[in-house]
Amino acid sequence: MEAVMEHPVSVETGGFDGFVAARAGELFAAAWLLTNDVHHAEDLVQTALSKTYGRYDSFDNDRHFEAYVRTTMYRTFVSWWRRLAWRSETPSDSPPDLPAPVTDIEPGTDLRRALASLPRMQRTVLVLRYFEDRSTRDVAQLLGIPEGTVTSHVSRGLAALRTSPQLNQEDQP
């Protein structure tokens, strides 16, 4: 029986460009949930992709590469958050480029507003745990914090969401 030769990942999927075309939307959605800002989300995805570009061919499939990109994205976000330098940009005289429409980002507007009202670390762990479906251990490893801290942030974040006026159904008509 003849051995089947596996094609490199770039042949199967269209290479790095094919990966970006297929997965950029979901990467952007996760980044937007973390940053709560369209421009910062775009910067976060672009930074993560530029940091990981050179490693694309070393992965055996796009699923593994995506996990690597997401890890890089989360660690970059935490690094930015710790430095806070990424929020100290100054405005320019020229108008900004028009952003891509944000209409089809999940979850709903009310939940996005409620998430935006949470402290940054609570929002981050909730996005990783429930929108990215990661375990407490994975979140702790990605963010470089103890599992107990992740659990504490999840608990506080969920408690805050339960009492959030954006999600309070009694106020709805």
N, C-alpha and C positions, 0 to 999 in steps of 0.2 A: 504494500500500500504506500502510495506516495505521500510524503509529509506535506502538509498544507503550510505554506509560508505566510506568516502574518504580515499584513501591510503596516507600515509605520502609521502612526495616528494621523499625520498630515495627509496621507493618501486617502484614508477612509472618510475624513470629515471636511476636507477643504482647507486644512491647516489652521493656523492661528486666526486668519481672517474669517474662516468658516465658523470657528468656535465663537468669535466675537459676534458675528452676525446672528448666530443661533441663541446665544446666552446673554447678550448685553442687556436686554430688557429686564430679565430677572435679576441680574446683578445690580442694575440701576434701582429697581424696586426695593431691594434689600438695603442699598446704600441710602435711599431716600428715607426709609423708615428709621435708619440710624441717625441721619443728620437733620431731618425735617427741613431740608432746604434743597431745591432743585440744583442749584449751582454747586453747592458743596458735594451733593451726591454724584454729579457728573465728574467733579474733580477726584472724588474718592475712587470711583470705578476706573477712571483713566489712570490714576496713580497706581492702583493695584495691577492693572493690565500691563502697564509699562514696567513695573517691577518684576513681573512674572514672564514676560514675553520670551526672554532668552532660555527659559526652562521648558517651553512647550514640547519640544521634541523628545525630552527625557521621560515623558509620561506615556504609558501604554494605551490610555484612552482619555477621551474628553471628560468623563465623569471624574476621574482622579485629578485631572488638571483643574477642573472647576473647584474642587474641594481646596486645592492649593491656592487658587485665586481668591476664594472667599476667605480663607484663613489670612491671607495677606491683606485683604480688604479690612477685615475686622481688626487686625493688629495695627494697621495704618490708622484706622479711625481712633483707636485707643491712644495711639501715639500723638495724633493731632489733638485729641481731647486733653491729654495731659499737658501738652505744650500751650494750648489755646492760641498759638500763633496763627493758626489757619483762620481764626475769626477776626484777625486784626487787619484785614485787607482794607485799603483806602479806595474810595470811589474815584473814578476818572471822569474827564469831561466828555468822552465819547460814549454814546448809548451802547448798552450791552446787546449782544446777539439775542435774538428771540429764542427762548427755551422751547424744547420739544413739549408738546401737549402732555399734561400729567393726568388726563381724564381717566385712563384705564388702569391706574395703579390700584391694586387691592391693598388693604381693606377699604371700607367705606370712609367717607369724610368724617363722620362722628368719631370713629375709632382712631383715625389719624390725628384728629385734634386732641383726643384724650391722651394718646401716646406722646404727642408733642408737649403736653403739660407736665409730663413726668420728668424727674431728674435724669440726666444723661445716662448714668449707669443702669438705672432701673429700666429705661427704655431699651438700652442695648441688650441686657440679658433677656428681656421679654421677647424682643425680635428674634434673638438667636434661639431661644427655647421653643417658642410657639409658631413663629413664622418660618423659621429655618428648620424646625423640628429636630433640634440638637439636644443631646442629653446634658444633664447638669455637669457631668465630667468633661464633655466636649467644650462646653461654654467656659468652664474654669480654665481649661488648657488654652483655649483660644485667647482669652483675656489675661491670662497669667495671674489669676486670683484663686483663692481657696474655694472649694466646692461649697462650704458653708456660707461664704460671702455671696455666691451666686444664689443659693437658696434664700438667703435673707433679702436680696434685691428682688427676686421673683415674688416673694411673699408680700413685700411692701408695695411693689408695683401693681400686683393684682388687687390688693386692698384699695389702693388709690383709684384704680380703674372701676372698681365696684361702686365707689361713691362719686365718680366723676359726673359733673353735670352734663357733659356731652353725651354720656351713655345712659343717663337716668331716663328710663322709659315712662315714668310717671309724669314727666314734664311734656311728653309728646302728645299731640292732639289725638 
